[in-house]
Amino acid sequence: MDVFIGVLPWAYGLVAALFMTMTLLEGWANHDGWTLARLAGAGACILWPLTVVFLLLHMLASAATSSRA
């Protein structure tokens, strides 16, 4: 479990950096400014793991509640 917690932030950072870099390079290659779509893509690159975290917390809370009943 400790290895998972230690690796998770690095994996998140690498994936977020990869997709952020791809978003920036795409805009640079197309000579585009910061459009709403590019800003949304950059936000999604940074925030996608929060969905996974909330899903896991919800699953754990649901399992704890159902095991008590």
N, C-alpha and C positions, 0 to 999 in steps of 0.2 A: 504494500500500500504506500509506503514512503517513497518508493521509486516512482510510482505513478504520480504522486503529488509533486515530486521534484522534476519530472519530465514534462508534465502537463503545461506549465507556463512557457517552457522553451518551445514546445510543439506549437502552442498557440501563437507565440511571437513569430516563429518562422513562417507559419501559414499566413498570418496577417501581413507580415512584411512582403511575402511573395505576391499576394494578391494586390497589395497597395502599390508595389513596384510595377506590376502589370498595368494597373489603372493609370499610373503616372506616365508610363512609357507609351501607352495607347494615346493618351491626350497629347503628349509631346510629338508623336509621329504624325498625328492628324492636325497638328497646330490648332487644337481646340483650347478654349479657355475652360474655366471651372463651371460647367453646366450643372443643372440640377441632377441629371443622371449620373454624372461623375462624382458629385458630392454624395449622392445616395450610395454609390458603389464604394466609396471610401469609408463611409459610415458602416456599411455592411461588413467590410473587411475587418473593422475594429470590433464590432459588436456581436458577430455571429456566435462566439462561444457563450455569451450570456444566455442564449436560448437553450443551449445544452445544459448549462448549470441549473437554470430554473426547472427544466424538465427532470433532471436527476433529483433535485430537491423535492419536487412534487411527488415523484415516484417513491422516494424514501419516506416522505410524510404519509402518503397513502398506505404504504405497506405497514408502517408503524400503527396507524389508526385501525386498519383492518385486522391486525394481529391482536389488538386489545379486545376487539369485539367478540 
